[in-house]
Amino acid sequence: MATIQTEEPVLWQSYASWNQFAWLYLVSLMTALRGALIWQAALPGWEMWVVGAAVLLIVAVVLRYWVRYMATSQRVIMKNTVTGREIQVMAIEDLGEVTIKQGAIAWLLGIGTILFTSTRNDMVMQFRGVDDPEAALQHIQAVRRRRVFPES
């Protein structure tokens, strides 16, 4: 497994799901269709619509890989993959309630937000757009149990 530091192995990690950006794919599709209609009508400017659709798809890819969610043996971490900086960190010992937030559309897309609240202060941390949030929550809870009840 990958490690952040030698003493802190990454036990679970994920990016936002591709489904998190379904709205962006829809806008890109509408933009591409508009470009195709303008091209079919032999009007000028269709190229910009097609380029715009491609740019929207590139934005979706960049946004998906912008933040990596991780659970180590000691912390849950949101890390910026571009700069390598930790955006937000919460120690496993400080985790209070860990829940899943999921609306109807997110449920249909199979994604959700894992919400962490801290026991020591009013800190809240969210892993947004996680694919199969129930399975991800089980992984994180397993990491948490191993930290609280280490094997003898």
VENGIGI-V813143 format. One record per backbone hydrogen bond with DSSP energy under -1.0 kcal/mol. NH is the residue of the N-H (numbers start at 1). CO is the residue of the C=O. Records with the same first field share a line. If there is no record, write none. Layout:
NH = CO ; CO
This chain:
4 = 8
8 = 5
10 = 2
11 = 71
12 = 71
14 = 69
17 = 129
20 = 17
21 = 18
22 = 19
25 = 21
26 = 22
27 = 23
28 = 24
29 = 25
30 = 26
31 = 27
32 = 28
33 = 29
34 = 30
35 = 31
36 = 32
37 = 33
38 = 34
39 = 35
40 = 36
41 = 37
42 = 39
43 = 38
50 = 46
51 = 47
52 = 48
53 = 49
54 = 50
55 = 51
56 = 52
57 = 53
58 = 54
59 = 55
60 = 56
61 = 57
62 = 58
63 = 59
64 = 60
65 = 61
68 = 79
69 = 14
70 = 77
71 = 12
72 = 75
76 = 90
77 = 70
78 = 88
79 = 68
80 = 85
81 = 66
84 = 80
87 = 78
88 = 78
90 = 76
92 = 74
95 = 92
96 = 117
99 = 115
101 = 113
107 = 103
108 = 104
109 = 105
111 = 106
112 = 130
113 = 101
114 = 127
115 = 99
116 = 125
117 = 97
118 = 123
119 = 94
125 = 116
127 = 114
130 = 112
132 = 110
136 = 132
137 = 133
138 = 134
139 = 135
140 = 136
141 = 137
142 = 138
143 = 139
144 = 140
145 = 141
146 = 142
147 = 143
148 = 144
149 = 145
